Amino acid sequence: MLSIQKKNEAFLKFSGKTKNKNNYFTLSKNGNMREAARNLFSTLRLIKKGGYSSIAVGKIPNQGLGLAINDRLKKASHK
């Protein structure tokens, strides 16, 4: 698991429990790819609203809907 190294950085992960920190965000608690895809934009808005300066992203499976999620995150990283 990646750890937060930068000050004011958010950590976005695909599944599992989140740490008891405000800067950790999970797309799906149980690893459901559809739920993760559904939650992607609302989670990104929460991160933006939180004023974080950067986002570290944990591994997201690169298959099925994961391809679309990874593509969207890649596009967002180039803005």
QUIWO-V144009 format. One record per backbone hydrogen bond with DSSP energy under -1.0 kcal/mol. NH is the residue of the N-H (numbers start at 1). CO is the residue of the C=O. E is the energy in kcal/mol with one decimal. If there is no record, write none. Layout:
nh-><NH:NH>
co-><CO:CO>
e-><E:E>
This chain:
nh-><9:10:11:12:13:21:24:25:27:28:36:37:38:39:43:44:45:46:47:48:49:50:51:52:53:56:58:63:66:67:69:70:71:72:73:74:75:76:77:78:79>
co-><6:54:23:56:25:19:21:11:13:14:32:33:34:35:39:40:41:42:43:44:45:46:48:47:8:10:12:61:63:64:65:66:67:68:69:70:71:72:73:75:76>
e-><-1.0:-2.8:-3.4:-3.1:-2.8:-2.2:-1.1:-3.0:-2.4:-1.7:-2.3:-2.5:-2.4:-2.0:-2.4:-2.4:-2.1:-2.0:-2.3:-2.4:-2.9:-1.7:-1.5:-1.4:-2.4:-3.1:-3.0:-1.1:-2.1:-1.4:-2.3:-2.8:-2.2:-2.5:-2.4:-2.3:-2.5:-2.4:-1.6:-1.0:-1.2>
